[in-house]
């Protein structure tokens, strides 16, 4: 089987294993058959859920002999905090948080994610200081967004 065929097979096997509010975000496969699956959940994805899905999927893949002689490794995790948002559902989950946007034209902005529809996001930007502080809300179409990351402030 080709790598593409294997990826599709693994995705099909994964879907029935997703429970509660868990959803598929991305999958990366290295030439060494190291498979990394990134999942997320609307209310947060704990390590216990990742382990449960990993064990179940690994067992099925082994039984089906998708990779001859069990020549593969499998990692199931949530995307790291430094990973960009990929899905609309991730934007919805992060409403109310601060984000860093890179637009298609290279412009970078930081603001608070207020809303996410199927077509765009609403972001509140604050500029200036003191009496010159100005807060504006903009609607930004997904087509104009190159990348979005959640900002963690301590």
PyMOL commands that set and color helices and strands:
alter all, ss='L'
color gray80, all
select helices_A, chain A and resi 3-15+47-64+68-70+88-93+130-132+142-144
alter helices_A, ss='H'
color red, helices_A
select strands_A, chain A and resi 22-29+34-41+73-78+98-103+108-116+120-127+134-141+145-150
alter strands_A, ss='S'
color yellow, strands_A
deselect
rebuild
show_as cartoon
